[in-house]
Amino acid sequence: MGKGFEVKFYTGDDEEYQQQLRNQKPKPHRCDDRIEDLCQVITSFAGFDQLKQAWKVTWVCFNAEEGQEPRDPYVMLQPTDPLYKLVATRRQQQQQQASAEKQQEQSSKQQPADKK
């Protein structure tokens, strides 16, 4: 007969792996706000036009690259909703990061000119 194979089961006893699991924090999907907006439109029976608009923006969000999510207004999501505030915070962070990268890029362009 041929060689057998060995089956191993991971028990999770590895302390380093357990520490990684403890340190992981749930992170919302980048289009979570658009999904919530779509769900609110569906559950409120808002009408086909609003459903179509919410679905379109949600679809565009899922197909967009990270950081390039649509900035279209929400159909039903209000500024008092927690996801609305989360997105505003995320957009501010993206803008700050973009401006920091731009400044770093400009300073790296100026350094070779100063050396000449």
C-alpha positions in Angstrom: 0.0 0.0 0.0 1.0 3.6 -0.5 2.0 6.1 2.2 -0.6 7.4 4.4 -1.1 11.1 5.3 -1.0 12.8 8.6 -3.8 15.0 9.7 -3.0 17.8 12.2 -5.6 19.9 14.0 -4.7 23.4 15.2 -5.8 23.8 18.8 -5.0 27.5 19.2 -2.6 27.0 22.0 0.0 29.3 20.4 0.3 32.3 22.7 1.5 34.7 19.9 -1.5 33.8 17.8 -3.9 34.2 20.7 -2.4 37.7 21.4 -2.9 38.7 17.8 -6.6 37.6 18.1 -7.0 39.7 21.2 -5.5 42.8 19.6 -7.7 42.6 16.5 -10.5 45.2 16.4 -13.5 45.0 14.1 -13.3 47.5 11.3 -16.4 48.6 9.4 -16.5 48.1 5.7 -15.6 51.2 3.7 -19.1 51.2 2.1 -20.9 50.5 5.3 -22.7 53.9 5.3 -24.0 53.3 1.7 -25.3 49.8 2.7 -27.1 51.4 5.7 -28.6 54.1 3.5 -29.8 51.4 1.0 -31.3 49.4 3.9 -33.1 52.4 5.2 -34.6 53.1 1.7 -35.7 49.5 1.4 -37.3 49.3 4.9 -39.1 52.7 4.6 -40.7 51.8 1.2 -39.5 55.1 0.0 -40.2 54.5 -3.7 -38.5 53.1 -6.8 -36.6 56.3 -7.7 -35.0 56.6 -4.3 -34.2 52.8 -4.3 -32.6 53.2 -7.7 -30.5 56.1 -6.5 -29.3 54.4 -3.3 -28.5 51.2 -5.2 -26.5 53.0 -7.8 -24.3 54.8 -5.3 -23.8 51.6 -3.3 -22.8 49.8 -6.4 -20.3 52.5 -7.4 -18.9 52.5 -3.9 -18.3 48.7 -4.0 -16.5 49.0 -7.4 -14.4 52.0 -6.4 -10.9 51.8 -5.2 -10.3 52.4 -1.5 -10.3 56.2 -0.9 -12.2 56.9 -4.1 -15.7 56.2 -2.7 -18.5 58.4 -4.1 -19.3 61.6 -2.3 -22.9 61.7 -3.5 -25.5 62.7 -0.8 -27.3 60.1 1.1 -30.9 59.3 0.3 -32.2 58.6 3.8 -29.2 58.6 6.1 -29.3 61.7 8.5 -26.5 63.6 10.2 -27.7 62.2 13.5 -27.0 58.6 12.5 -23.7 57.1 13.8 -22.5 56.0 10.4 -22.9 59.5 9.0 -20.5 60.8 11.6 -18.1 57.9 11.0 -17.9 58.7 7.3 -17.3 62.4 8.0 -14.4 61.5 10.3 -13.0 59.1 7.8 -13.1 61.7 5.0 -11.3 64.2 7.2 -8.6 61.7 7.9 -8.3 61.0 4.2 -8.0 64.7 3.4 -5.3 65.1 6.1 -3.4 62.1 4.8 -3.6 63.4 1.2 -2.3 66.9 2.2 0.5 65.4 4.3 1.5 63.2 1.3 1.4 66.3 -1.0 3.6 68.3 1.4 6.1 65.4 1.6 6.1 65.2 -2.2 6.7 68.9 -2.5 9.5 68.9 0.0 11.2 65.9 -1.7 11.1 67.9 -5.0 12.7 70.9 -3.4 15.6 69.1 -1.8 17.3 68.1 -5.1 16.9 71.7 -6.3 18.6 73.0 -3.1 21.6 70.6 -3.6 22.5 72.0 -7.0 
